[in-house]
Amino acid sequence: MRKDDYNKRKRLGMKVTKPTIKNIARAAGVSTATVSRALAYKNNLKPATAKRIRQIAQEMGYHKNVAASQLASNMTNTIAVIINYTQTDFWIGILNGILHRARELNHQVITFYAGDNDSRRLTQTVNEALEHQANGILMISGKMEQEQVEILSTAHMPYRLISIYNPEHPEHRYVSSNNVEIGEQATNYLIKRGHRRIGLVGIDHYLTGQQRLFGYQRAMTAAGLPINPHWIHYGDYSYQDGKKLFSAIQDGSVTAVVAGSNMIGAGLLKAATQAGWRLPEQLSIISIDGSDTCELTTPELTTVSQDFYQMGITSVDNLLQDQPSTFIPTTLIERDSVQPLPTEK
């Protein structure tokens, strides 16, 4: 029984089953200890049993209530932040912005780590966040699936996605940069500097990567340039992947690349330097993100910079004031990693 149904039946004087661990245990035909282990996502239960118990709990509208402990610790004005990806350093600026704005508004922040694109762990973390009776949830790069959406919907918990969005589901409100425009802006920068054979390196197969790919394709098409599938290489935005992916462009088929993140760009620079390449003479790189990493490389990375700190600040206001989705503007910062070409090589 969902929470809405429970409250409606209670108002009408109808018999209801209260969403308690004891009643969940009775409905599932297991002990209360088993229910507790299932709701805590312990690994000593059969997956089918644990899933059935959690489904019954969700239908009853059950969520552990820790409001009393929150009142005791003066944490009733609380925002839960779930970090769902740490392969790059973009989330640090977002979190700092959230903490700054929350402090200004006298809100506490509870931070949860949900693994890197781990759906099962994200579900567990969403349930843990709900137990704290927060005002809302901010999900940094949260790749939500239907299971997590249903849990939040059942709990009537407001949330915002940060640095990720899905145009096909406008009901999932977000605060993000426009990834299509980012991909297009970075590619156009290289085109205007004479590059014609341009690669795209380190993007993922999920929403962010595909949106940036679309922007890259749009810029190349508008300029009348070929789009060679061998110039597009997928990764996970990490530094290690950047180093590995250098081998994919080492044949010299491209004169420049759009790096899917600063960490990809830094990895490419490292691998190219180790291979004895002269940069940017032999390979121009423009990266996406704009964190401090760009200034730590040699040469320093030209980048389409996202304002992650402002993204964090805006997400708090957006959540608490129930505002619509919004994009945060980006800035192109020129450094030393792009070599203009007077003519095609």
Secondary structure, DSSP 8 states (H G I E B T S, - for coil): --HHHHHHHHHTT-------HHHHHHHHTS-HHHHHHHHTT-SSS-HHHHHHHHHHHHHHT-----HHHHHHTT-SSEEEEEE---SSSHHHHHHHHHHHHHHHTT-EEEEEE-TTT-HHHHHHHHHHHHHTT-SEEEEET----HHHHHHHHHTT--EEEES---TT-TTS-EEE--HHHHHHHHHHHHHHTT--SEEEEEE-SSHHHHHHHHHHHHHHHHTT----GGGEEE--S-HHHHHHHHHHHTTS--SEEEESSHHHHHHHHHHHHHTT--TTTS-EEEEEE--GGGGTSSS--EEEEE-HHHHHHHHHHHHHTT---EE--EEEE--SS----SS--
